[in-house]
């Protein structure tokens, strides 16, 4: 059977360092060394979008991970002047996008999506399509480099990386786009739909039965909201709602991919210790993220592994992917 291989990468801010380090370790593992070279489609949301675009442009996981490690403090620069301007965190985004833009430009330069040697699918959300004559509305937007009338090949990679990682409250919107994590923080189903789309040209269209899909998260904190009946309004829901939405959409994508692909789908997601929480802008925990990713046993059965075929990530890549 011909295989169509998809690598799907979650959003999660600086926790993208965890994903990058896990990918580097997996790609160097003796049993599956070099498996990243066989990816047909890279899908990524937010920080996962930056990773996906970087990998599709020929950069190594180590190179991308080092950007997080060395420049994370520049990207998430929370200056006192910014806080004063924003009245603490009452108005305005937590961070300026200036540092993020500069780093993305360094990484991708003037590269366009059509210049990438492999396919990508990058979720964003368009706040206003400006189509006054027809139906002006906000809507999901998937940037991709498949050929055809709806191809985004002329778009700059650095711009798409900025759009998909412009998380509400953390960064300002960019050219009218915000982080695709508001509906697809785990882009597995987005990637699957893009791969098998009837709009794709026959040579670029995958058959569902040929798809194998590896999904990587950025680590998850064990969180909950205490109480069975929450009579909350805007003020109480404002802080937790973004995390509820992103965790919720990631979870449903995991469920849908399992139902559609069964053992041809595998999810690698590190669950942090119950006593530990790592925010997506935790610059002070970059060393800890590195430590977590380095210590995670790749040969152990993952908690999110398919219940009908519980294998380690290394074993899944060796027996299903390759």
C-alpha positions as CSV (number, residue, x, y, z in Angstrom):
1,X,0.0,0.0,0.0
2,X,1.2,3.5,-0.9
3,X,1.4,5.6,2.2
4,X,0.6,9.3,2.5
5,X,2.4,10.6,5.7
6,X,1.1,13.5,7.7
7,X,2.9,15.2,10.6
8,X,0.5,17.4,12.7
9,X,1.9,19.8,15.3
10,X,-0.2,21.5,18.0
11,X,-0.1,25.1,19.1
12,X,1.3,26.0,22.5
13,X,3.6,29.0,22.4
14,X,7.1,28.5,23.8
15,X,6.1,24.9,24.6
16,X,6.9,24.4,20.9
17,X,10.4,23.8,22.2
18,X,9.1,20.5,23.6
19,X,7.8,19.5,20.2
20,X,11.1,20.4,18.5
21,X,13.2,18.5,21.0
22,X,11.0,15.4,20.7
23,X,11.1,15.5,16.9
24,X,14.9,15.8,17.0
25,X,15.2,12.8,19.3
26,X,12.8,10.7,17.2
27,X,14.6,11.6,14.0
28,X,17.9,10.5,15.5
29,X,16.6,7.3,17.1
30,X,18.5,4.3,15.6
31,X,15.3,2.3,14.9
32,X,13.7,5.1,12.8
33,X,16.5,7.5,12.0
34,X,15.6,10.0,9.2
35,X,11.9,9.3,9.2
36,X,11.1,13.0,8.9
37,X,12.4,13.0,5.4
38,X,9.4,10.9,4.3
39,X,6.7,13.4,5.5
40,X,4.3,14.3,2.7
41,X,2.3,17.0,4.5
42,X,3.3,19.2,7.4
43,X,0.4,20.7,9.3
44,X,0.8,23.1,12.2
45,X,-1.1,25.6,14.3
46,X,0.4,28.6,16.0
47,X,3.8,27.5,17.3
48,X,3.2,24.2,15.5
49,X,2.7,26.3,12.3
50,X,6.1,27.8,12.8
51,X,7.6,24.4,13.3
52,X,5.8,22.9,10.3
53,X,6.9,25.7,8.0
54,X,10.4,25.5,9.3
55,X,10.6,21.7,8.6
56,X,9.0,22.1,5.2
57,X,11.6,24.7,4.3
58,X,14.4,22.3,5.1
59,X,15.4,23.4,8.6
60,X,16.1,20.7,11.3
61,X,14.1,20.4,14.5
62,X,17.3,21.3,16.3
63,X,17.6,24.6,14.4
64,X,14.0,25.6,15.1
65,X,14.2,24.5,18.8
66,X,17.3,26.7,19.3
67,X,15.3,29.7,18.1
68,X,12.8,29.1,20.9
69,X,15.6,28.5,23.5
70,X,17.7,31.5,22.5
71,X,15.1,34.0,21.3
72,X,12.1,33.2,23.4
73,X,12.7,36.1,25.7
74,X,12.8,38.5,22.7
75,X,9.5,37.1,21.3
76,X,7.7,37.3,24.7
77,X,9.2,40.5,25.9
78,X,6.9,41.8,28.7
79,X,8.3,45.3,29.3
80,X,7.1,47.5,32.1
81,X,6.3,50.2,29.5
82,X,4.0,47.9,27.6
83,X,2.2,47.0,30.8
84,X,1.7,50.7,31.7
85,X,0.4,51.4,28.2
86,X,-2.0,48.5,28.4
87,X,-3.2,49.4,32.0
88,X,-1.7,46.1,33.2
89,X,-3.5,43.5,31.3
90,X,-6.8,45.3,31.0
91,X,-6.5,46.6,27.4
92,X,-4.1,45.7,24.6
93,X,-2.3,42.5,23.9
94,X,0.2,41.2,26.5
95,X,3.1,41.4,24.0
96,X,4.1,43.4,21.0
97,X,4.5,41.4,17.9
98,X,7.7,43.3,17.0
99,X,10.1,40.6,18.4
100,X,8.1,37.8,16.8
101,X,8.1,39.4,13.4
102,X,11.8,40.0,13.5
103,X,12.6,36.4,14.4
104,X,10.3,35.0,11.7
105,X,11.9,37.2,9.1
106,X,15.3,36.0,10.2
107,X,14.2,32.4,9.9
108,X,12.2,32.6,6.6
109,X,13.4,35.7,4.8
110,X,11.5,36.2,1.6
111,X,10.6,32.6,1.1
112,X,7.1,31.9,-0.4
113,X,4.9,28.9,0.3
114,X,5.4,27.8,-3.3
115,X,9.1,27.6,-2.7
116,X,8.6,24.9,0.0
117,X,9.6,21.4,-1.2
118,X,6.8,19.7,0.7
119,X,3.1,20.4,1.3
120,X,1.9,22.5,4.3
121,X,-1.5,23.3,5.8
122,X,-1.5,26.1,8.3
123,X,-4.8,27.1,10.2
124,X,-5.5,30.8,10.9
125,X,-8.7,32.7,11.5
126,X,-9.6,35.6,9.2
127,X,-11.4,38.3,11.3
128,X,-12.9,40.1,8.2
129,X,-12.8,38.8,4.6
130,X,-13.8,42.3,3.5
131,X,-16.1,40.9,0.9
132,X,-18.6,43.7,1.1
133,X,-20.4,42.8,-2.2
134,X,-21.1,39.2,-1.0
135,X,-20.9,37.9,2.5
136,X,-18.6,39.9,4.7
137,X,-17.8,37.8,7.8
138,X,-15.1,36.2,9.8
139,X,-14.1,32.6,9.0
140,X,-11.4,30.0,9.3
141,X,-8.6,30.2,6.7
142,X,-6.2,27.4,5.9
143,X,-3.1,28.5,4.1
144,X,-1.6,25.8,1.9
145,X,0.7,25.3,-1.1
146,X,-1.3,22.6,-2.9
147,X,-1.7,23.6,-6.6
148,X,-5.0,25.0,-7.9
149,X,-7.1,28.1,-7.9
150,X,-7.2,28.4,-4.1
151,X,-3.4,27.9,-3.6
152,X,-1.6,30.4,-1.3
153,X,1.7,29.8,-3.0
154,X,2.5,33.5,-3.5
155,X,2.2,34.2,0.3
156,X,5.3,34.9,2.3
157,X,6.1,32.0,4.7
158,X,7.1,34.6,7.4
159,X,3.7,36.2,7.2
160,X,1.8,32.9,7.5
161,X,3.9,32.0,10.5
162,X,2.9,35.3,12.1
163,X,-0.8,35.0,11.3
164,X,-1.1,31.5,12.8
165,X,0.7,32.4,16.0
166,X,-1.1,35.7,16.7
167,X,-2.9,34.3,19.7
168,X,-5.7,36.6,21.1
169,X,-4.7,38.5,24.2
170,X,-1.0,37.5,23.8
171,X,-0.3,39.2,20.5
172,X,-2.1,41.7,18.3
173,X,-3.9,40.4,15.2
174,X,-1.7,40.5,12.0
175,X,-3.2,41.8,8.7
176,X,-6.6,40.8,10.1
177,X,-5.7,37.2,11.1
178,X,-5.4,35.6,14.5
179,X,-4.1,32.2,15.8
180,X,-5.8,29.2,14.2
181,X,-5.8,27.7,17.7
182,X,-9.2,29.2,18.3
183,X,-10.7,26.3,16.2
184,X,-7.8,23.9,15.4
185,X,-5.1,24.0,18.1
186,X,-4.6,20.3,17.1
187,X,-4.7,20.5,13.3
188,X,-4.9,16.8,12.6
189,X,-8.4,16.9,11.1
190,X,-7.5,20.0,9.1
191,X,-4.5,18.2,7.7
192,X,-6.5,15.1,6.9
193,X,-9.3,17.1,5.1
194,X,-6.6,19.1,3.1
195,X,-4.8,15.9,2.1
196,X,-7.9,14.1,0.7
197,X,-9.7,17.2,-0.6
198,X,-11.5,16.7,-4.0
199,X,-10.3,20.1,-4.9
200,X,-6.7,18.9,-5.0
201,X,-5.3,17.9,-8.3
202,X,-5.3,14.1,-8.7
203,X,-1.5,13.9,-8.4
204,X,-1.7,15.7,-5.1
205,X,-4.8,14.0,-3.7
206,X,-4.4,11.3,-1.0
207,X,-6.8,8.4,-0.5
208,X,-8.1,8.1,3.1
209,X,-7.0,4.5,3.3
210,X,-3.4,5.5,2.5
211,X,-3.1,8.2,5.2
212,X,-0.9,7.6,8.3
213,X,-0.9,10.5,10.7
214,X,1.4,11.4,13.6
215,X,0.2,14.1,15.9
216,X,2.4,15.9,18.5
217,X,1.2,18.1,21.3
218,X,3.3,20.6,23.2
219,X,2.6,19.2,26.6
220,X,-0.5,19.5,28.7
221,X,-1.1,20.7,32.3
222,X,-3.7,18.9,34.3
223,X,-6.3,21.6,34.9
224,X,-9.9,21.7,36.0
225,X,-12.5,24.1,37.2
226,X,-14.0,23.2,40.5
227,X,-17.8,23.3,41.0
228,X,-20.7,21.6,39.3
229,X,-22.9,24.7,38.8
230,X,-20.9,27.8,37.7
231,X,-23.1,30.9,37.5
232,X,-20.4,32.9,35.8
233,X,-20.4,35.9,33.5
234,X,-17.9,37.6,31.2
235,X,-15.5,38.5,34.0
236,X,-15.2,35.0,35.5
237,X,-15.0,33.2,32.2
238,X,-12.5,35.6,30.5
239,X,-9.4,34.1,32.0
240,X,-10.0,30.4,31.7
241,X,-12.1,30.4,28.5
242,X,-9.1,30.5,26.0
243,X,-7.6,27.5,27.6
244,X,-10.9,25.7,27.7
245,X,-11.5,26.3,24.0
246,X,-8.0,25.3,22.9
247,X,-7.9,22.2,25.0
248,X,-11.4,21.3,23.9
249,X,-10.7,21.6,20.2
250,X,-7.5,19.7,20.5
251,X,-9.3,16.9,22.3
252,X,-12.0,16.5,19.7
253,X,-9.5,16.4,16.9
254,X,-7.7,13.6,18.7
255,X,-11.0,11.7,19.0
256,X,-12.0,12.3,15.3
257,X,-8.6,11.2,14.0
258,X,-8.7,8.0,16.0
259,X,-12.2,7.2,14.7
260,X,-11.2,7.9,11.1
261,X,-7.8,6.3,11.0
262,X,-7.7,3.8,13.9
263,X,-4.1,2.4,14.2
264,X,-2.9,4.6,11.3
265,X,-3.1,7.5,13.7
266,X,-0.8,8.1,16.7
267,X,-0.7,10.9,19.3
268,X,2.3,11.9,21.3
269,X,1.4,14.2,24.1
270,X,3.4,14.7,27.3
271,X,1.3,15.2,30.4
272,X,3.0,17.4,33.0
273,X,3.2,16.4,36.6
274,X,0.0,17.4,38.5
275,X,2.1,19.9,40.5
276,X,3.5,21.6,37.4
277,X,1.9,24.1,35.1
278,X,3.8,25.6,32.1
279,X,2.2,28.5,30.4
280,X,2.7,29.1,26.7
281,X,4.7,32.3,27.5
282,X,6.8,30.8,30.3
283,X,10.2,32.2,29.3
284,X,11.5,31.4,32.7
285,X,10.8,27.6,32.1
286,X,12.6,27.1,28.8
287,X,15.3,25.1,30.5
288,X,12.6,23.0,32.2
289,X,10.8,22.3,28.9
290,X,14.1,21.2,27.4
291,X,14.6,18.9,30.4
292,X,11.1,17.4,30.1
293,X,11.4,16.7,26.4
294,X,14.9,15.2,26.8
295,X,13.7,12.9,29.6
296,X,10.5,11.6,28.1
297,X,10.7,7.9,27.2
298,X,10.1,7.6,23.5
299,X,10.0,3.8,23.7
300,X,7.2,3.9,26.3
301,X,3.5,3.5,25.5
302,X,2.0,7.1,25.3
303,X,-1.0,7.8,27.4
304,X,-2.9,9.0,24.3
305,X,-1.9,6.0,22.2
306,X,-4.7,4.3,20.3
307,X,-6.5,2.1,22.9
308,X,-6.9,-0.7,20.3
309,X,-3.2,-0.8,19.5
310,X,-1.2,0.8,22.4
311,X,2.4,1.1,21.1
312,X,5.2,3.5,21.8
313,X,5.9,6.3,19.4
314,X,9.1,4.7,18.1
315,X,7.4,1.4,17.5
316,X,4.5,3.1,15.7
317,X,6.8,4.9,13.4
318,X,8.8,1.8,12.7
319,X,5.8,-0.5,12.1
320,X,3.1,1.8,10.7
321,X,4.7,4.9,9.3
322,X,7.7,3.4,7.6
